Amino acid sequence: MTISRQQAVTGSAGAERGPRARTKRLMLETATRLMQAGATPSVSEVAEAAEVSRATAYRYFPSQAALVQAVVDEGLGPILTWQSTSIDAERRVAELFDTAMPRIEAFEATFKAALKLSLDQWARRQAGTLGAEPAFTRGHRVALLKDAIEPLKDRLPPAEFNRLGQALSLIFGVEVLIVLKDIWGLDSRETMSVAQWAAGALVRGAMEESASEGERPGSSKGIK
């Protein structure tokens, strides 16, 4: 199940205290360390590394998907609480990228490990070998990007609004690092520059396309 931005925020704020909280924190820190080293650990592997019993570990994280989701949310950190006061969609998207991409790069190994789990589960699901293992789902970027382009919700038809969010999702997240850094060999500054340029071009293109369609003779957008 995908955890919403609000659930992630309130979940962190309402964390329990005492020995249970310390044990859970130890497991999260251990799992983060392992994922930052490039591993995608199981609950048992994290329990062993943290010197916590497996029974205790599974009480906190009943599945690998739950564990990885918790580590991902820790890595996302301030991205989950991102907000903008701007009413300009292009500026809001730029602000989101400025907030998110450096953090995503800092936890690049963690997010790549999570992506690896997602792809591995997909392969096993296709092969019919996933069984009853809970699925690791991803979806924070959907809510974040819809929030960023919120000023366009009344300016774009629903299909075009969603298409813009979907297009932006292609250049937001760890995948853009894989393409621009790993494949193209760009450094951090160049990667951010390309991502920001592409994001701005997509927002402007969507607005210009919508405006031109509204000006066409007979278009329902031009009828008041």
Secondary structure, 3 states (H helix, E strand, C coil): CCCCHHHHHHHHHCCCCCHHHHHHHHHHHHHHHHHHCCCCCCHHHHHHHHCCCHHHHHHHCCCHHHHHHHHHHHHHHHHHHCCCCCCCHHHHHHHHHHHHHHHHHHCHHHHHHHHHHHHHHHHHHHHCCCCCCCCCCCCHHHHHHHHHCHHHCCCCCHHHHHHHHHHHHCCCCHHHHHHHHHHCCCCHHHHHHHHHHHHHHHHHHHHHHHHHHHHCCCCHHHCC
